[in-house]
Structure formats: C-alpha cells, structure tokens
Amino acid sequence: MAGNPQRKWFENRTEAVYMRKEHTMRQKRAKVLLMVVLSLALALTGCAGRRQGESTESQITIGIPQDIEDSLDPHKAVAAGTEEVFFNMYEGLVKPDSDGNLNPAIASDYDVSDDKKTFTFILREGVKFHDGSTVTVEDVKYSIERCADPEASTLVAAFTNIESVNVLDETTIEIKLKEPNADFLASMDTAIIPASNDDPDKVAIGTGPYKFVSHSPQESFIMEKFEEYWGQGAHIERIILKVTANVDSIVMNLNGGAIDMFARLTATQVSQLSNDFEVLEGTMNLVQALYLNNAAEPFNDERVRQALCYAIDKQYILDMTSDGHGTPIGSSMFPAFGKYYMPELADYYTKDIEKAKALLTEAGYPDGFSFTVQVPSNYGPHIEAAQVIAEELKAINVKAEIELIEWETWVSEVYAGRKFEATVVGLDASTVTASAMLLRFNTDNSKNFINYNNPEYDAAYARAESSIDEAERTAAYKECQQILTETAANVYIQDMAEFVAINKKYAGYEFYPLYVQDYSKLYIVE
C-alpha cells in the first residue's frame, strides 16, 4: 500500500474531509443507484439462499473481520476476535456486565479476605455445561490450575501468584495467593470447562448462553442457544458468524443482505450503508497505536521513538479516518478505566516538527530513515490510520512503508514471533482492571510483543500489583502509564470510535467497556 496507491487514498480522504458537502451528494446518488440495483437483485433471487430455508426470526448473520483461532480451547485464545466470540460460549466464576461490573456467574457468591490473599467462592446450584453435565468444584479446580500451566494456557501470567486451589466442600472452593492482589478477582472471569473434556482444542464445552455447533475455517462459525442456561438466556436461536476479512466487501455484504450486523466500521463505510441499517456509535475500548519493536533498530533508541511522537497530530488522524470521532490518548489506557485513566497524557507530545528532527539528528539519523509498518489486512480502521501516519512522517524525512498482511500472519509473525519493526493495531483488555492493560509491558511478560524493557516500569508495576491500598495501587499504575509515555514506548493514537451497523429487524445491541460482543442481548424487533 506504499507509494502512489497510498498517496491516492490520502488525497481522496483529504477531499472527503474538506469537501464534505460534495461528498455527501455523491454518496446520496450512489445510494439511490445501489438501492435500485439491490431491489432488482433481491426480487430476482430472494433471500432464501443466505437463510438456508430458515426464518429470519430464528437467526442472525453477523460479519466478523477474522476467523477464530484454530483451537476451541478458551484457555489458549490469543486474538481479541476469538475472545469476543468465546464470551458467548464460556463463563467464569464471575462475569463482567455492560457497565464493567464483575457479577457472580458460575459462582453465586464470593468473599475476599482483608489481606487480599484468600478468595472464596460458592458455586451456583445446578449450573450446566453444554454437554448436560453439572459444574462441580472439581471442574473449577481443574480449570484454574490448568490456566497456571504454560503447556495448557496462554493466561499463565495472571495465575502465577496462586499458591493453592482448595476444595472446601461440594460447593465451596478457596484460592490462596502468594502475594496480595486486589485485582485478582477480575481473573476469575476465566472460562470454567469440564475436567472430563479430553480434547478442548476440538470439543467446545462451556456454560454460556450459546453453545458451539460448527466451524468452517475462513468461512463461518455457528452457535445455537443453550436451552439449559442458568441465567436469563439468549433471545435469538442461532448465531451465524460469517468471516468477512476483505474490508472492501463489508458494505456490499451488508447492503446485499448477506450479513445483518457488523461492528467496528469506518466512517466511510457507514456513509455507504442503505437505510435498512441503524448505526450505533460507542467506543472500541482499545488502545490504537503505532506499536514499535523496542528491540529493533532504530526503535531501540528512545529519542527516535519520541521523534515519531512529536511528528504525529492525533486529532488530525481522527479527523482523517473517522470524521473526528474517537478519543485521543497518550498511553496504554482508555477512558473506560475511570480512575486509572490519565487524559492529560494525550497532550504530552504536541506536534513539533523541528523538535522531532532535532531528536533524530541527536540519535544519528539527520536524514531520516525508512521502516516497514505491518498492518492486518482485515482491519480497515488500522489501515487508514497507518496511511495517515505515513503521510505525517514524511515531514521529518521518515518513510513508512505499509505492508498489509493476513491476520494469521500478524498473530504468528508480529505478535508471537516479534519479527517486525512497527505495526498499527488496537490492544484491548479482558477486564476493567489496570493490570489487564499494563501487565503486558513487564520485561519478561509473554505478551510483551514490543520487547519493552524498563526496570523502572517493572518496579512500579510490582508495587501496584502487591499493594492492598487503593490509593497506592492507583498511583503506581499511573506511574506505569507515565513511564510508557515519557519513554515513548509506542506512538499512542486513540481509543477508536466504534460504529456498529445492525439491520433494523434486530435490536438489543449493548456496548461494553471491554472488547466484547454479547449476542445474547440481541432480539428480533416485533
């Protein structure tokens, strides 16, 4: 996407922003033509094909930008896109709601000791797994201990502090920690799976409102309502998740009726939708940034990273990619985190081209340099942000070559393999705890894909994690954010605006302060 095609996109986008009136008229004319063509196509072909002969009242087809990972094991999930699907199939002892509160789930009640080292849970009576078996304390013990096993789980970092998991009786389980951790309760939203499941990679057995039906790689993932769910349960019987990795086909699939809902659209895509859709606006609850490999030259030099920060205008990126929607941020935290979020860090670096050039000269790059930005090809918002960043960096003689790569390649090469210079993505949190966002930057953390190495940061994080005093813990977490900003760990951009398009036949969509899609809340409009 580098070179002329990239420049062409940038010029087109600039025209769209600064000549909005003409753009809007063109879109209206295009919509009229598109609706005529679609009406004729639907009259000729009907909708039976995509519904496979079933009533629209029994199911909804939802587009997703990436396939889930190869494994159905919730303890091995890495990608946020996989985790948000599994949110509907698996549950933990507690579960977050749309306000970010942790509510009892498989556990009906719990108690936390004053020293924040002992957590006791009472199991809810009669909770069923999708195979019809009843959840037992042995299943809970097995699941939690499994998460601490690096051979069986990618969640080890959150469970290394566990000293013991003890079954007290048939309904009570106790977890003792080595060190105090006030945020440990949030880790208990981790999926409970049956100890009897010998192959969780291929056999999905959870307790959530939806159960697994089938998975056709790179095509679809299907779930059905679990009739024996312990809670309120789902409204729509069948969820068909259709993999729509080609960003250029999303609007066509929506307007053509192939999918009924798609989350995280760009502003440009929203402007192209027919009147059949309601567009909801929230926030993505993630940190979008130009993530830099701190172990790779020239980004192993703090001055180079700072220079890039001074060359970027966050608000300009928002204006160009989402018509100004979104929230500029300056560190690895977003507004939904409330007391931990530091809005003032968004203004730590204000655009200063001369200062950026001076830093590059000081670092030994007076004539600038070139580097490659690898971006997942299935995420339009990140592609557009990368294109604007590349244009801005030209002012300091830095050339950013954009390379679009398949999502699976990004996960294996960039995230897991750490074989990259820079990338534009968004990082999310599984719980509304500061540790969920900041743990990954500890020097030895397995998720520290940018290879950030800062003893001062490690010490501040350790203080935060071990403190049982709320004020002290909050202050230490804020110190972590301050360090990330001052050392320019990454070029932080925004918590992106989230545009969700949903066919007006359906309603009930709720935004969460997490990267979550809760399909159980959706229902058919009467």
N, C-alpha and C positions, 0 to 999 in steps of 0.2 A: 504493500500500500504506500510505499515511499515514492518520492518523485512526483511526476506530473499528475497521476491519479489522485494522490493525496492533496496536491495543491488545488486540483479541480474541486474536490469535496470542500475544501476550506473556503474557496471563493463562492461556491454555491451556498454554503451555510451562512457566510457573511451577508450575502444578498438576502437570504431568508430572514435574517435578524433585522437588518437595517431597511428593508423594503417590505415590511410585514403586510401592508395593505395589498400590494400587488400579488404577493404570495398567497394570501387568503383567497383572493378572487380566483386564482388559478386552481387552488385546491377545491373550491366550490364547483367549478366547472368540471374538474376531474371526477369529483364525487357523483355528480349528476350522470356523467357518462358511465362511470363504473356501476352505478345502481341500475342503469338501463341494461347493461350487459349482463349483470348478475341476475336480474329479474328474468331475462330471457333464458339464461343457462339453467336456473332453478326450475323454470316452467318446463324445460325440456327433459331435465334429468331427475328432478326431485331430490329429496334429502335422504331417501331410504338407504343409500349406499353407506354413508358415514355412520348411520344409526344401526346398521346391520339388522334392520327389521324391528328394532325395539322402539318403544315410546320414548319421546323426549323427556317425559316425566320420570323416567326410571334412571337416567344417567346424565352426566355432563362430560364433555370432552374438553380437556384443559391442555393447552400447549405449554411445554417446558423446554427451555433452551438447551438442555443437555440430558443425556441418558443418565440413569443412576449408575453407580459403580458395579463392577462385576459381582460383588458379594452382596447377599441379602442380610448379612450379619450387621446389626446396628452398632456393635462394638468396634467395627472396623471402618466405619464410614469416615471419609476424609472431606469430601466435597460438600459444600453447603447445600447444593441442589439435591444431593442424596439425603442429607439430614432433614430437609424440609418435607420430603416425601415420607420418610420414616416417622416423622412426627405424628402422622395419622395412623400408623400401624403399631407403634411401640410406645410404652409408657414406663415411667419410673415410679419410685415411691412418692415423689411429688411431681407436679406438672405446672408450668407457667401458664397464666391466662393472658388475655389480650391487654391487660393493664400492667403486665410484668410481675404480678404477684405469684409466689410459689404456693400452690394449694395441694392439700393431700390428694393423692391419686390411688395407687395400689396400697399405700398406707392410709388408714383412716385418721391417724393422729401421730404426733411425734413429740419428742421432748429433747431439748438441748441443754446440757449441763452448763453451769455458770462459767466454768473454765473453758468452754467451747472445745472440749476434748472427747466428750461422750454424746453420741446421738442415738436415741432410742426410738424405734418405730413400731407401731401397732398395725398389723395388716388388716385391710378392709375385708370383711367377711364375704366369701363367695365370688371373688374376682376370677373370671375365667380367661384362660388362654384361648387362642383361636382354634386350637385342636380339641377344645371342650374340657380339658383338664383344669383343675383348680390350682391357683397360685398358692404355693406353700413357702414357709420360711426357708426351706432348703433351696428353693429356686432363687430366692432373694440372695441368700448367702453365696450361692454358686455364681450368680451374675455379678455381684460386687467384687468377689475375689477374682473372677475372670478378667474384669476391667483392669486389675492391677498387674496382669500378666502380659508382658511385652510381646509374647508369642501369639497372644489371642486378641489383643486390643490395641487401638491407637489412642486410647484415653488414659494411658498409664500415668501421665504427669499429674492428673487430678486425684490419683489414688495411691501415690507413693507414700503419703502421710498416714495411711491406715496401719494401725498396729494389730488390730484383730477384728474379726466379724463373728459375733457370738449369738447363737440361737438360745434365747432365754426360756421360751416355751413355744407352743404350737402357733402362736400369733404374734410373738414379740421377738424382735431382732435388735441387737446392740452393736454399734460400731464405735470402736475406740481409736483415737488418733494419737500419733506420737507427739505431735505438737499442736497447740491450739490453732483453730482455723474457723473464724466466724463465717466464712463464705462456703464452708464445706456442704451445707445443706443444698446449695444450688447444684452440686454434683450428683445429687440423688434423683435428678430427673433422668438419669441414665437408664436405658431400657432394661427391664427385667424380662429374662427369657427362661424357658423351661430347662432345667438341668438334664432332662431326658432327651433333648434335641441333639442328636449326634452330628448333625450337619447344618448348622445355622447359616453357612455360606449359601446353601441352596434351598433350605427349608425355612421359610419365614413364619415364625410363631410368636406373636405378640399379644397384647391385651387391648390395643387401641380400638377406636370406633370403626376402623376399616381393616379388613384382612386381605392378604395377598391372594391374587388369582393367577396372574401370568405376567411374564416379561418377555417381550420380543426385542432383543438388543437393537438399539438405534431406531426403533420404531415406536413401541408403546409399553406402558406399564399399567396394569389394570388391578383395581381393588374393588371389593364389594363390602357393603355394610355388614358389620358383625352384630348379629341379632341378640347375642347374649352379653353385649357390652354392659358393664356395671353402671355406667353413667347415663346421661341424657341420650346419648347416641346420635347417629347421623340422620339426616333427612333424605338425602339422595342415595338411591340404592347402589349405583355403580359409578365409579370414577375411572375414566379413561384418560391417562396422561399420554399425550402424543408428543414425541420428540420432534421439536421444530428448531433445529440447530442453525438453519440458514436464515440469517436475520432479514434477508430480502424477501422471504416468503411469509413472514409473520402476518402482515396486514392482509395479504391475499388469502391466507388460510382463515383469518377472522371474518373478513367480508364475504368470503365464499362459503362460509358455513362449516368448514372442516373442523374448526375448533370454536368453542363457546367462550373461552376465557384465556387471557394471557396476562401475566404480571410482569412488571418492570419494562414497560415500553418506553421508547424515547419520545420526546415532544413531537418530533417529525412524524413518527408512526401514528401517534394519537390524532394528528391533524388529518390523517388519511382514512380514518375509520368512517364507516357508514353510520346512519342514525339508529341502527339496531343495537348499538352498544352504549352502556353507561360507563363513563370513565371516572374512576375513583382516584383520588390523589392522597398519598401518605408519604412516608419516608422509607427508604430501603433498610435503614438500621444497619449500616455497614460503613466502614472507612474506605473510601476510594482514594487511592494514592498512586503515584508513580513509585512503585516499590523497587528499591535499589539493592543489588547484591553487595553488601558492605565488605565482602572479602575479595571482590574483583576490582582490578584497576579500571578506571581511575576512582571508583566509588569507595575504595578503602581510605581515601583522603577526605576527611570531614569538610575541608574547605571547598572541595568540588561539589559535594552534596549541598552545602549551603549556597553555593553559587546558583545551582539549579533552582533552589527555593526562592532566591531573590529574582530570578528571571521569570517567574510564573505569577500571573494575576488570577487568583482563584475565582473571583467574581466574573471575570471575562470568560473563563471556561464554562461556568454555569450559564452565562448569557448565550454562549455559542452552542451549547449542547442541549440545554433544557429550558431555553427562554427565561433564564433567571431563577428557575425553581431549584430547590436544594439548599443545603446549609454548609457554608464554608467551614472547614475545621483545620486545626493546626497540629493535631497529634492523634494517637490511636485510641480515640474515644469519640462517641457521638452523643447528641443531646438526650436520648432516651435514658442515659445513665444518670441523669439527675445530678445529685450532689458530687459525683466524681468528675463530671464533665467540666472542662475549662474553656469557655468560649473565647477568653482573651488570647488564647494561643493561636487562634485563626489569624491574628494580626501581627504575630511575632516577626514574620517576614513580609514586608511590603515590597512591591515591585521596585527594584533599583538596579537598572542595567549596568551602570558604572561600577557599583559595588560588586555585582556578580562578576564582571570582567576582571576587577582587581583581585578578587579571590582566586579566579582561575589562573591569573598571572603568577600570584604568590605560590600556587600549587604546582606551577611548572607547565601550565597549558595556556600560554598567552595567545595562541592562535586557535584555541578551542580544541575540540576532539569529536569523534564520531562514536556512536554506540547503537546497539540494537534494542528495541523495545518489543518484547514478545507479548502479544495480546490474544486471549482466547477468541476465536473467530465467531463464536456463537453469542457474544455479548455486545450488542450494538452500543450501549452507553459507554462502555470502556473503550471501544474502538474510536468513537467520536472524541472522547476526552484525550486519548493518545494523539489524535490528529491535531487537535488544538495545541497541545503541549509541544509537539514537534515544531509547529509554526512559531510559537513563542521563543523557543530555544535558539532559533536562528539569529535572534538579536544579539546573542553572546557567542556567535560562531560555533555553536554546538549543533551537530547534525544527528537527529534521532531517526534511525531507520526503523520503520514499523514492520514487523513480521507477524502476520496472522497465522495462528497455529490451532490445530484441533484441540478440543477441551481435554481429551485423554492425554495428549502430548503435553499439554500445560501441566497437568497433575503429575505426570511421571517425570518430566524433564525439569520443569521450573520449580514446582512445589516440593516434590520428593527428592529429585536429583540435584536441585540447586545449581543447574547448569544454565545460567542466564546472566545477563548484565542488568536488565531492568524489565519491568512488566507493569501494566496498568490493570488492576483488578480491585475488587472490594472485599475486605475481610470482615466477617461477621462474628457474633457471639452466640453461644448456645443458651446462655443465661444472662440476666441483667446483673452481673457482678463484674466489678472492675478487673478481677483476676482473669475472667474469660477473654478479655481483650489484651491484657498486658503480659500474661504468663509466657506467651509465645516469643517474647523478646529476651527472655533469660538466655544467657550464653549457651547453655547446654540443652535447652529445650528442643525436643524433636520437631516442633512446628516452627522453629526459628529459621524459616527458609531464606531470610535475607542475610543470615550469618551476622547478626548484630552481636557485638562483643564489647560489653562495657561493665567493668566491675562495680562502678558506682551505681549503675542501674540494678544490677543483681542484688546489691546490698539493700537498696531502697525497697525492692520488691519483697525481699525476705522479711524486712521489718513490717511491711504491710500484711503479709500473709500470716505472720505469727502473732500480731497484736490482737488483743480482745477488746481494746478500747476503740470505739467507733471513730472518735476524732483523730486519734493517732493513725489508725488504718487509712482513713480518708486522706490525711496529709501525706502519708507515704506513697499512696497511689498517685496523688497529684504530682509528687516529686518525680515519679517514674515518667509521667507524661511530659513534664518539663524537660527532663533529660533527653527524651526522644526528640523533642522539638529543637532544643538548643544544639544537639549534635546532628540534626538533620538526618535522622535515621532513614527517612523517606521524604518524598515531596508530597505532603498531605494536601488533599484537594477538598473533598466534601463528603457529607452524608447525603446521598443522592435522593432526589425526589422519586417516588415510586408511582408510576401510572399503571393502574390495573384496568384493563378493558374486560367487561363482562356483559354477555348478551342480556338484554332486558328481560328475557324469560326467567332469569335467575337473580337471586338476591342473597343477602346474608353475609357477604364478604366482610371480614374484620381484619384490620391491621394490627399486628403485634409489635412490641418494641424489640423484637428479635427477627432473625431471618427465618420466618415460619410461614407456611401455608396451611391453614386449618380448614380442610374441606368439609368437616362435619357440620360447620355452621351454614353452609350453602343450602338453599332450598329453592323449590320451584315457585315462581310467582303465580298466584291463582288468577 
